[in-house]
């Protein structure tokens, strides 16, 4: 039987380099996910939209039947993808509902060591917000200056030396100037919040230890 684990457990596993998998659709994954997760979706974007429409128009049972019909056809490929990953594996969806439960149940039947994030990505986000409320804020030093004067190199050097560093420009995927986002993947507010929250949790641990 697969095990339901809480956000703290997921953070610990992720920090230790363990595999976490977002089973939501590619569009949901690209919008925001737990940093470091990979995407092995149960449904494509179009399939998810189809099941959602059936749910609204015909009800939950009809949506479940159609979802099962779609999923059954891709089950061998889905299991094969997970067998390529190092175990243990943690799966999650938005609320820890049917999608992650279905994925965890099937993988467990195939003897794959799998956990499920209880409450999904939503619970993980709320947990991080709670951590921020309890963190002791030490004296902060803000590194600023003109573009190109080596601020990022200094931050990287400090981080290598073990200092607690929060690189806001890196989290925002933006160099800070008017042309700062050219050539960089965009970071929306949800992902920025995840990056900042996790960095704060790591610093909190260092301060406690």
C-alpha positions as CSV (number, residue, x, y, z in Angstrom):
1,X,0.0,0.0,0.0
2,X,1.3,3.4,-0.9
3,X,1.9,5.9,1.9
4,X,0.4,9.4,2.2
5,X,3.0,11.9,3.4
6,X,2.8,15.5,4.4
7,X,4.6,18.6,2.9
8,X,7.4,18.5,5.4
9,X,8.2,14.9,4.4
10,X,8.2,15.9,0.7
11,X,10.5,18.8,1.4
12,X,12.9,16.5,3.3
13,X,12.8,13.9,0.5
14,X,13.3,16.5,-2.2
15,X,16.2,18.1,-0.3
16,X,17.8,14.6,-0.1
17,X,17.6,14.3,-3.9
18,X,14.6,11.9,-4.1
19,X,12.3,11.9,-7.0
20,X,9.0,13.8,-7.0
21,X,6.5,13.6,-9.9
22,X,3.7,16.0,-10.8
23,X,1.0,13.9,-12.5
24,X,-1.1,16.9,-13.6
25,X,-1.5,18.0,-17.2
26,X,1.5,19.7,-18.9
27,X,-0.3,23.1,-18.9
28,X,-0.8,22.9,-15.1
29,X,2.8,21.8,-14.6
30,X,4.2,24.6,-16.7
31,X,2.1,27.1,-14.8
32,X,3.5,26.2,-11.4
33,X,4.9,23.1,-9.7
34,X,7.0,22.1,-6.7
35,X,10.6,23.1,-7.7
36,X,12.6,20.1,-8.9
37,X,9.5,18.0,-9.9
38,X,9.2,16.2,-13.2
39,X,6.0,15.8,-15.1
40,X,4.5,12.4,-16.0
41,X,0.8,13.4,-16.6
42,X,-2.2,11.1,-16.4
43,X,-3.9,13.3,-19.1
44,X,-2.9,15.6,-21.8
45,X,-4.3,19.2,-21.7
46,X,-7.0,18.2,-24.2
47,X,-7.9,15.1,-22.3
48,X,-8.1,16.9,-19.0
49,X,-10.4,19.5,-20.6
50,X,-12.6,16.7,-22.0
51,X,-13.0,15.0,-18.7
52,X,-13.7,18.4,-17.0
53,X,-16.4,19.2,-19.5
54,X,-18.1,15.8,-19.0
55,X,-17.9,16.3,-15.2
56,X,-19.8,19.6,-15.6
57,X,-22.3,18.4,-18.1
58,X,-22.9,14.8,-17.0
59,X,-21.6,14.4,-13.5
60,X,-18.8,12.7,-11.6
61,X,-19.5,9.1,-12.5
62,X,-19.5,9.8,-16.3
63,X,-16.3,11.8,-15.9
64,X,-14.6,8.9,-13.9
65,X,-15.7,6.4,-16.6
66,X,-14.2,8.6,-19.4
67,X,-11.1,9.3,-17.4
68,X,-10.5,5.5,-16.8
69,X,-11.1,4.8,-20.5
70,X,-8.4,7.4,-21.5
71,X,-6.0,6.3,-18.8
72,X,-6.3,2.6,-19.5
73,X,-4.9,3.0,-23.0
74,X,-1.7,4.7,-21.8
75,X,-1.2,2.6,-18.7
76,X,1.8,0.6,-20.0
77,X,3.7,3.7,-21.1
78,X,2.8,5.4,-17.8
79,X,4.2,2.6,-15.7
80,X,7.3,2.3,-18.0
81,X,8.1,5.9,-17.4
82,X,8.1,5.5,-13.7
83,X,10.2,2.3,-13.8
84,X,13.0,4.4,-15.3
85,X,13.1,6.6,-12.1
86,X,15.1,5.9,-8.9
87,X,12.9,5.0,-5.9
88,X,11.3,6.1,-3.6
89,X,9.0,8.2,-5.8
90,X,6.5,10.8,-4.5
91,X,3.5,11.7,-6.7
92,X,1.2,14.7,-6.4
93,X,-1.6,16.6,-8.1
94,X,-3.4,19.8,-7.2
95,X,-5.3,18.7,-4.1
96,X,-4.1,15.2,-3.5
97,X,-7.2,13.8,-5.1
98,X,-8.2,11.3,-7.8
99,X,-5.2,11.8,-10.1
100,X,-2.4,11.2,-7.6
101,X,-4.4,8.5,-5.8
102,X,-4.9,6.7,-9.1
103,X,-1.2,7.0,-10.0
104,X,0.0,5.9,-6.6
105,X,-2.4,2.9,-6.5
106,X,-1.4,1.6,-9.9
107,X,2.3,2.1,-9.2
108,X,2.1,0.3,-5.9
109,X,0.4,-2.6,-7.6
110,X,3.5,-2.8,-9.8
111,X,5.7,-2.9,-6.8
112,X,7.1,0.5,-7.3
113,X,8.0,2.2,-4.0
114,X,5.7,5.3,-4.1
115,X,4.3,7.9,-1.8
116,X,1.6,10.5,-2.3
117,X,1.6,14.1,-1.1
118,X,-1.4,14.5,1.1
119,X,-3.3,17.6,0.1
120,X,-1.3,18.0,-3.1
121,X,0.6,21.1,-4.3
122,X,-2.0,23.3,-2.6
123,X,-1.0,21.8,0.8
124,X,2.7,22.3,0.0
125,X,2.2,25.9,-0.8
126,X,0.3,26.5,2.5
127,X,3.0,24.7,4.5
128,X,5.6,27.0,3.1
129,X,3.6,30.0,4.0
130,X,3.4,28.8,7.6
131,X,7.2,28.3,7.7
132,X,7.7,31.9,6.7
133,X,5.6,33.0,9.7
134,X,7.9,31.2,12.1
135,X,11.3,32.0,10.7
136,X,13.6,34.1,12.8
137,X,14.8,37.0,10.6
138,X,18.5,37.6,11.2
139,X,20.3,40.8,10.1
140,X,20.0,41.1,6.4
141,X,22.5,42.5,3.9
142,X,21.2,43.7,0.5
143,X,23.7,43.5,-2.4
144,X,22.9,46.1,-5.0
145,X,24.7,48.0,-7.7
146,X,24.7,48.8,-11.5
147,X,24.2,46.1,-14.1
148,X,27.4,44.1,-14.8
149,X,29.3,44.9,-11.7
150,X,29.5,41.3,-10.5
151,X,26.7,41.0,-7.9
152,X,25.7,37.5,-9.0
153,X,29.3,36.3,-8.9
154,X,29.5,37.5,-5.3
155,X,26.3,35.7,-4.3
156,X,27.5,32.5,-5.9
157,X,30.8,32.8,-4.0
158,X,29.1,33.4,-0.7
159,X,26.8,30.5,-1.3
160,X,29.7,28.2,-2.0
161,X,31.3,29.3,1.3
162,X,28.2,28.3,3.2
163,X,26.5,31.7,3.7
164,X,22.7,31.8,3.6
165,X,21.9,33.5,0.2
166,X,18.7,34.4,-1.4
167,X,19.1,35.4,-5.1
168,X,15.9,37.2,-5.9
169,X,16.9,37.9,-9.5
170,X,17.6,34.2,-10.1
171,X,14.3,33.2,-8.6
172,X,12.5,35.8,-10.8
173,X,14.5,34.7,-13.9
174,X,15.3,38.3,-14.4
175,X,18.5,40.2,-14.4
176,X,16.9,43.4,-13.0
177,X,17.5,45.8,-15.9
178,X,15.0,46.9,-18.6
179,X,16.2,44.0,-20.8
180,X,16.8,41.6,-18.0
181,X,14.4,38.9,-19.0
182,X,15.7,38.5,-22.6
183,X,16.9,34.9,-23.2
184,X,15.6,33.6,-19.9
185,X,12.6,31.4,-19.2
186,X,9.8,33.4,-17.6
187,X,8.9,32.9,-13.9
188,X,5.4,33.7,-12.8
189,X,4.3,34.8,-9.4
190,X,3.4,31.3,-8.2
191,X,6.8,29.8,-9.1
192,X,8.6,32.8,-7.6
193,X,6.7,32.2,-4.3
194,X,7.8,28.5,-4.4
195,X,11.4,29.4,-4.9
196,X,11.4,32.0,-2.2
197,X,9.5,29.8,0.2
198,X,11.9,26.9,-0.2
199,X,15.0,29.1,0.1
200,X,13.6,30.5,3.3
201,X,12.9,27.0,4.7
202,X,16.5,26.0,3.9
203,X,17.9,29.1,5.6
204,X,15.6,28.4,8.6
205,X,17.1,25.0,9.0
206,X,20.6,26.3,8.9
207,X,19.9,28.9,11.5
208,X,18.3,26.2,13.8
209,X,21.1,23.8,13.4
